[in-house]
Amino acid sequence: MPQELPDPALIERLCRDLPEGRVATDPAVLAGYAHDEAAWAPHGQPAALVRPRTAEEVRTVVRACLDHAAPVVTRGAGTGLSGGANAVDGAVVLSTEAMTAIRRIDPVERLAVVETGVVNEDLRTACAAHDLWYPPDPASARWSTIGGNVATNAGGLCCVKYGVTRDYVLGLEFVTGTGELVRVGRRTAKGVAGYDLTGLMVGSEGTLGVITEVTLRLRPSRPPEHTVAGYFSSLVDAGRAVAAVAVAGIVPSALELIDRYCLQAVDAWQRMGLSADADVVLLGRTDAPGKAGDEEADTILRCFEDAGATWADRSTDPQEADALFEARRLAYPAVERLGPVLTEDVCVPRSAVPEMLGRIHAIAARHDTLIANIAHAGDGNLHPLLITRPGDDEARERAQAAFDEIISEALALGGTVTGEHGVGLLKREGLRAELGPQVMALNQAVKDALDPRGLLNPGKVIGR
C-alpha cells in the first residue's frame, strides 16, 4: 500500500539519481503543486515535487517510487477541473512542465512529435508556420499542456466538427506502472497492428502510465471562418437553436453558448459590454470554403431566428467576431472571480440540449443555487458553473446536491458524466452510475494489469 508520510530514503535516492535542481521539497513550493483548478476537490500533502526533463528521468522517478511504495501523481500545467492531478499524502508529484520540446513537425506526413509539457497554443503556433493546424482547442489552450490534454482527452471549441484529442493521437511514449519505458501507436497514415493501447492511454488521467512523448495528427490550415451571433431570452430557446442547426444538417466549426451570468462576469472583469442586450448568447461558426461557407452561415442564421432569437446576424468584422469568442474563453476565469466554483461537464445528445438546459434551470431554482452556463452546445457538452459565496457551507451543500442531480439528469437523457474534463475525483460516483459494475470491473482489470502496485495516481477515476 502507498505510504502516507514522506520517506527520507526516497527523497535521498531521487536527489542522488536525478540531476541537480530536479527535486523540490520546500513546503511552499509543494503547496503550489498539490492540486489542480478544481477548488472543491480534496488533496493531500506531497512528499516531493520532481520536474524531469527526459523520459529516462521519468523512468528513474517511477522506479524509485516503486521500490519505496510511494504514489506517483503526474501533472502538466494544473489547469484540470476534476481533481485528477491532486496529490495524495506522501506522493511524488511528477510535473512535466520542463519537457517542452517540439521534436518534429512533418508537413508531408502531417504529424508532430512533441514532449508532454508543450503548451497547446505553442504547438498550434508552431504548426501554423508550416500551414498546418492542430485542431483540439480547449478554452485553456494558452496554458494547458499537450500531456494534460491527452490525459483527459480534452476537446474544445471546434471539436463539434473536428473531434477531440483522441482523434489526433497517433502514438505515445510512456512509462508503465512497472517502470518500463514503452512506445505504442504508429506514425503511418494507417495501422491496425495489435490492441489500441494508444487509445487506451488517452483519457486515462495518469492512472495507467506517465506519458513522455506524443505523436499527433495534423490538418491543413483552414480557410477563414464565418461567424453568426444570436441573442436569446432563455436557455431553452438557445437550446432549440442548437437542435435546429443539427436538424438542418450543418456541422459548424464551433457552436458555443454563454449565459447572462457569464456575460456579466466577463463584462465586470474586461468591460466588453456584452451583457446589456442578451440573457443568452449563441455563437456559431462555419469554415466551409467559398460559397458553401456563405450558405452554411445563412442557414445557421435562419436557425437562430426561427428558434426565437431576439437578435441575430452574421458578423462582417473579424475583430468583432474574435472578441465574441474571446469572451467565451474568458467566461470560466471571470466566473471564478465571483466565488468558489464547482464546474460540471456533462454531455447529452444534441437533440436533448434544450431539455437538459431546462432541467439545469429547474435544478438551480430547486436547490437555491446560482448556476451560470457555458457550453460547447454544438456537440451537447454543457458546462454548468455552480457558484457559492466563500465560507458559506450551507450553500456549498446545496450546490453539491445540485451537481449530483445534474449528473443524474444527464444520464437519464442518454448522456455521459464528462465530455472532456475527465473523471478525476469529482465524477467517480457518476462514472459508477454510468458504467455499471461489470464495466467498472473491466476498467479495474486494465488498471491492475498496467499498474499492478496501484501507485499511479491512486484514488482517481476507477482506482481503489
PyMOL commands that set and color helices and strands:
alter all, ss='L'
color gray80, all
select helices_A, chain A and resi 8-17+27-31+55-67+120-128+146-152+159-162+165-168+197-201+235-247+260-270+290-306+318-336+350-366+377-379+393-412+428-450
alter helices_A, ss='H'
color red, helices_A
select strands_A, chain A and resi 23-24+48-50+72-75+92-95+102-106+111-115+132-133+169-176+181-185+209-217+219-220+226-232+254-259+280-286+311-315+341-343+346-347+370-376+381-387
alter strands_A, ss='S'
color yellow, strands_A
deselect
rebuild
show_as cartoon
